[in-house]
């Protein structure tokens, strides 16, 4: 049972590649994904590269106050900080082995954030976690939910995953807006789930499965929910969410 449950993507090169009956889909890395927001903004998702260093670090510095309250931290105060080169090397290894799909978000060729689909497992589980952040300059423009929809559609349709999970701090209304715009199901509270800013923080868990989509793509679902007619519950929800931005950093959603 455990071999079937824990098998990761990446074929013979991935970890935990125990016996599994039935063909596994081919993992694609590197990959570039394209999409368009319901308001007509073109976005691209691609791997982070060393040449992104100055731009990436500049964006993170400029958005420190916007991002750091939600950034995961190490519970070990003596843990060494990772360099940008270390980060790129880790992402490249994880992407090549099929452990995660770590991508940056571009708008008009300009790097504006990240969309990372992590802990990717096939076998009997076929699931992953999503985490994301964007620059405040593009918050509220549907860039984040569109990027999550594009990456999610790739993993659900092309790679063959069954479930995507996002975990969000209850205080992070910006990130909560993202999963609501895509119709993720609330699955409850996860107490002391992730270490952030010196403490283990509670998170709310959200998920979406192939059955929830019922043949619809995530991109189409995003457009449909945003266009819900006046008076419907979806419309009321979207009206209230319009007051929130969409940015949320890091691997925790």
C-alpha positions as CSV (number, residue, x, y, z in Angstrom):
1,X,0.0,0.0,0.0
2,X,2.7,2.5,1.0
3,X,4.6,2.1,-2.3
4,X,1.5,2.9,-4.3
5,X,0.6,5.8,-2.1
6,X,4.1,7.4,-2.0
7,X,5.2,7.1,-5.5
8,X,6.3,10.5,-6.9
9,X,6.5,11.6,-10.5
10,X,9.8,11.5,-12.4
11,X,9.9,7.9,-13.5
12,X,12.9,5.9,-12.4
13,X,14.7,9.1,-11.4
14,X,12.2,10.1,-8.7
15,X,12.3,9.1,-5.0
16,X,9.9,6.5,-3.6
17,X,9.4,5.0,-7.0
18,X,8.0,1.7,-5.8
19,X,5.9,-0.7,-7.8
20,X,2.7,0.7,-9.2
21,X,0.2,-1.0,-11.5
22,X,-0.7,1.1,-14.5
23,X,1.2,3.7,-16.6
24,X,2.4,6.9,-15.0
25,X,2.2,10.1,-17.1
26,X,5.4,11.6,-18.3
27,X,6.8,14.4,-16.2
28,X,7.7,17.6,-18.1
29,X,10.6,19.8,-17.0
30,X,11.5,22.5,-17.8
31,X,8.1,23.7,-18.8
32,X,6.6,27.0,-19.8
33,X,2.9,27.6,-19.3
34,X,0.7,30.5,-20.7
35,X,-2.6,31.9,-19.8
36,X,-4.8,35.0,-19.8
37,X,-6.8,36.5,-17.0
38,X,-10.5,37.0,-17.4
39,X,-9.7,40.7,-17.8
40,X,-7.3,40.1,-20.7
41,X,-3.9,40.2,-19.1
42,X,-1.4,37.6,-20.6
43,X,0.7,35.7,-18.1
44,X,3.5,33.2,-18.4
45,X,4.9,30.6,-15.9
46,X,8.5,29.4,-16.3
47,X,11.4,28.1,-14.1
48,X,13.5,30.5,-12.1
49,X,17.0,31.0,-13.5
50,X,20.2,32.5,-12.2
51,X,19.8,35.6,-14.5
52,X,16.6,36.4,-12.5
53,X,18.7,37.2,-9.4
54,X,18.7,41.0,-9.5
55,X,15.1,41.3,-10.5
56,X,13.9,38.7,-8.0
57,X,15.7,40.1,-5.1
58,X,14.6,43.7,-6.0
59,X,11.0,42.6,-6.0
60,X,11.3,40.8,-2.7
61,X,13.0,43.9,-1.1
62,X,10.4,46.3,-2.5
63,X,7.5,44.1,-1.2
64,X,9.0,43.0,2.1
65,X,6.3,44.6,4.3
66,X,3.7,43.1,2.0
67,X,5.1,39.5,1.9
68,X,7.1,38.8,5.1
69,X,4.1,38.5,7.5
70,X,3.1,35.3,5.6
71,X,6.6,33.9,4.8
72,X,7.5,30.5,6.2
73,X,10.5,30.6,8.6
74,X,12.7,28.0,10.1
75,X,12.1,27.0,13.8
76,X,15.9,26.7,14.1
77,X,17.2,30.2,14.9
78,X,20.7,29.1,13.8
79,X,19.6,27.8,10.4
80,X,21.8,29.4,7.7
81,X,20.1,31.6,5.1
82,X,19.9,30.3,1.6
83,X,21.5,32.2,-1.2
84,X,19.7,32.9,-4.5
85,X,22.0,30.4,-6.2
86,X,21.0,27.8,-3.6
87,X,17.3,28.6,-4.3
88,X,17.7,28.2,-8.0
89,X,19.6,24.9,-7.6
90,X,17.0,23.5,-5.3
91,X,14.1,24.4,-7.6
92,X,15.9,22.9,-10.6
93,X,16.5,19.7,-8.7
94,X,13.0,19.5,-7.5
95,X,11.6,20.3,-10.9
96,X,13.8,17.8,-12.7
97,X,12.9,15.0,-10.2
98,X,9.2,15.8,-10.3
99,X,9.0,16.7,-6.6
100,X,7.5,20.1,-7.4
101,X,6.6,22.5,-10.1
102,X,8.4,25.7,-9.0
103,X,7.7,28.5,-11.5
104,X,7.9,32.3,-11.6
105,X,5.0,34.4,-12.8
106,X,5.5,36.9,-15.6
107,X,3.2,39.6,-16.9
108,X,4.3,41.2,-20.2
109,X,7.7,39.5,-19.8
110,X,8.1,41.1,-16.3
111,X,8.7,38.8,-13.3
112,X,6.0,39.6,-10.7
113,X,5.9,36.6,-8.4
114,X,6.0,32.8,-7.9
115,X,3.6,29.9,-8.3
116,X,5.0,26.7,-6.7
117,X,3.1,23.4,-6.8
118,X,5.0,21.3,-4.2
119,X,5.0,17.8,-2.6
120,X,3.8,16.2,-5.9
121,X,3.0,12.6,-5.5
122,X,1.4,10.1,-8.0
123,X,0.6,6.5,-7.3
124,X,-2.7,6.2,-5.4
125,X,-2.5,9.7,-4.0
126,X,-2.0,12.0,-7.0
127,X,-1.9,15.2,-5.1
128,X,0.1,18.4,-4.5
129,X,0.2,21.6,-2.4
130,X,0.1,25.0,-4.0
131,X,1.9,28.1,-2.7
132,X,2.2,31.6,-4.3
133,X,3.1,35.2,-3.9
134,X,3.0,38.3,-6.2
135,X,4.2,41.8,-6.1
136,X,1.7,44.3,-4.7
137,X,1.9,46.1,-8.1
138,X,-0.2,43.4,-9.8
139,X,-2.4,42.5,-6.8
140,X,-6.2,42.7,-7.5
141,X,-5.7,42.1,-11.3
142,X,-6.5,38.3,-11.2
143,X,-2.9,37.4,-11.9
144,X,-2.6,35.0,-8.9
145,X,-5.8,33.0,-9.4
146,X,-5.1,32.8,-13.1
147,X,-1.6,31.5,-12.4
148,X,-2.9,28.9,-10.0
149,X,-5.5,27.9,-12.6
150,X,-2.9,27.5,-15.3
151,X,-0.5,25.5,-13.2
152,X,-3.4,23.5,-11.8
153,X,-4.8,22.6,-15.2
154,X,-1.4,21.4,-16.3
155,X,-1.0,19.1,-13.3
156,X,-4.6,17.8,-13.4
157,X,-4.9,17.2,-17.1
158,X,-1.4,16.7,-18.5
159,X,0.3,15.1,-15.5
160,X,-2.7,13.3,-14.1
161,X,-3.0,14.6,-10.6
162,X,-6.3,14.2,-8.7
163,X,-6.2,16.9,-6.0
164,X,-4.7,20.3,-5.3
165,X,-4.5,21.6,-1.7
166,X,-3.8,25.1,-0.5
167,X,-3.2,26.1,3.2
168,X,-3.7,29.7,4.3
169,X,-3.4,31.6,7.5
170,X,-6.9,32.8,8.6
171,X,-5.7,36.4,8.7
172,X,-4.5,36.4,5.1
173,X,-7.7,37.7,3.4
174,X,-5.7,38.3,0.2
175,X,-4.8,34.7,-0.2
176,X,-8.3,33.5,0.9
177,X,-9.7,35.5,-2.0
178,X,-7.6,33.5,-4.5
179,X,-9.0,30.1,-3.5
180,X,-12.6,31.5,-3.3
181,X,-12.4,32.9,-6.8
182,X,-11.5,29.4,-8.0
183,X,-14.1,27.6,-5.9
184,X,-11.8,25.6,-3.7
185,X,-13.6,23.7,-0.9
186,X,-12.9,24.6,2.7
187,X,-11.7,21.5,4.6
188,X,-11.2,22.9,8.1
189,X,-8.5,24.3,10.4
190,X,-5.0,22.9,10.7
191,X,-3.7,24.0,14.1
192,X,0.0,24.9,14.4
193,X,0.5,23.9,10.8
194,X,3.5,26.0,9.7
195,X,6.3,28.0,11.3
196,X,6.0,31.7,10.5
197,X,7.6,34.7,12.2
198,X,8.8,32.8,15.3
199,X,5.6,30.7,16.0
200,X,3.7,27.7,14.7
201,X,0.7,29.2,13.0
202,X,-2.8,27.9,12.4
203,X,-3.9,27.5,8.7
204,X,-7.1,26.9,7.0
205,X,-7.1,24.1,4.5
206,X,-8.7,24.2,1.0
207,X,-8.8,21.6,-1.7
208,X,-10.1,20.9,-5.2
209,X,-10.3,17.5,-7.0
210,X,-11.0,16.4,-10.5
211,X,-14.6,15.5,-9.4
212,X,-15.1,19.1,-8.2
213,X,-14.3,20.3,-11.7
214,X,-16.7,17.9,-13.4
215,X,-14.8,18.2,-16.8
216,X,-14.3,22.0,-16.5
217,X,-10.9,23.5,-16.6
218,X,-9.7,25.7,-13.7
219,X,-9.4,28.7,-16.1
220,X,-13.0,28.2,-17.3
221,X,-14.1,27.8,-13.7
222,X,-12.5,31.1,-12.7
223,X,-14.2,33.0,-15.5
224,X,-17.6,31.3,-14.8
225,X,-17.5,32.1,-11.1
226,X,-16.5,35.7,-11.7
227,X,-19.4,36.1,-14.2
228,X,-22.0,34.6,-11.8
229,X,-25.4,36.5,-12.2
230,X,-26.5,39.1,-9.8
231,X,-28.2,37.7,-6.8
232,X,-26.4,34.3,-6.8
233,X,-24.3,33.2,-3.8
234,X,-21.2,33.1,-6.0
235,X,-21.8,36.7,-7.2
236,X,-22.2,37.9,-3.6
237,X,-19.0,36.2,-2.6
238,X,-17.1,37.7,-5.5
239,X,-18.4,41.2,-4.7
240,X,-17.1,40.9,-1.1
241,X,-13.8,39.5,-2.4
242,X,-13.3,42.5,-4.7
243,X,-12.1,44.5,-1.7
244,X,-9.2,42.2,-1.2
245,X,-5.9,42.0,-3.0
246,X,-4.5,38.6,-4.1
247,X,-0.9,38.5,-3.0
248,X,0.4,35.8,-0.6
249,X,4.0,34.6,-0.4
250,X,5.9,31.5,-0.1
251,X,5.3,27.7,-0.1
252,X,2.4,27.8,2.3
253,X,-0.3,29.4,0.1
